Amino acid sequence: MHMRASDHPVGPRTIPVRIILEDPASLNEDGSDTAEHEVMAAEGEHLLEVALRAGVNIEHACGGVCACSTCHVYIEDGDDALSEPTEMEEDRVEEAPGLQINSRLSCQCDIVRPPADGGPIVMRVPAWNRNAVKEVPH
């Protein structure tokens, strides 16, 4: 599936993002068991494209246009650095399994500023979010 990239210019990659994987073997593009990725992101990027660039296979069945909830993640820190959820995102995220107060769609989380505390944006990818193409048959 082709993914929607940021449709506007992005700044330099100066904002740290920590991506925590609950099921690293299924979510890492290379099949490794690396459970955390520390990457630099830019204002204007959305978290889905940051994760994919880091080799994390977050499912995104609709291509990142907010038409499904497959790229559902948990924002554990740095939510002040992200765009506010739109009504459309809130409607879609309600369809996701494992809904929590910090649930967001990674395709809709645009980085708008560095986190106020200077730390990284922390995103957890749930174990059930697997790229079906990479998943090992049962």
Secondary structure by P-SEA (a helix, b strand, c coil): ccccccccccccccbbbbbbbcccccccccccccccccccccccccaaaaaaaaccccccccccccccccccccccccccccccccaaaaaaaaacccccccccccccccccccccccccbbbbbccccccccccccc
